[in-house]
Amino acid sequence: MEEHSEMAGLRREVLETITDPSMILEGQYGVLMAIREIQKGKYLVVVFRESGHDGFIITSFMTRRERFLGRRKKIWPA
């Protein structure tokens, strides 16, 4: 099955965003959002949840809307 989404070829970038984010924001319902700028003004957002010593990725997406990111509470760096 062939994937046709923009995210299909970004598996490595998604994992890098989780392990080395530029910032982590608080999402809704207890999720966290790891953010990393992929291109000038284009951000990869990886939504994840931590549970004890484990965690899992819920979804990921690209955005150019910095105002969207600026409205969230910054968790890291403080």
HUBELGI-V385154 format. One record per backbone hydrogen bond with DSSP energy under -0.5 kcal/mol. NH is the residue of the N-H (numbers start at 1). CO is the residue of the C=O. If there is no record, write none. Layout:
[[NH CO] [NH CO]]
This chain:
[[8 5] [10 7] [14 10] [15 11] [16 12] [17 13] [18 14] [19 15] [20 16] [22 35] [23 35] [24 76] [25 33] [26 73] [27 31] [30 27] [31 28] [32 48] [33 25] [34 46] [35 23] [36 44] [38 36] [38 42] [39 42] [42 39] [43 63] [44 36] [45 43] [45 61] [46 34] [47 45] [47 59] [48 32] [48 46] [49 56] [51 54] [54 51] [56 49] [58 47] [59 47] [61 45] [63 43] [66 64] [69 65] [70 66] [71 67] [71 68] [72 69] [75 24] [76 24]]
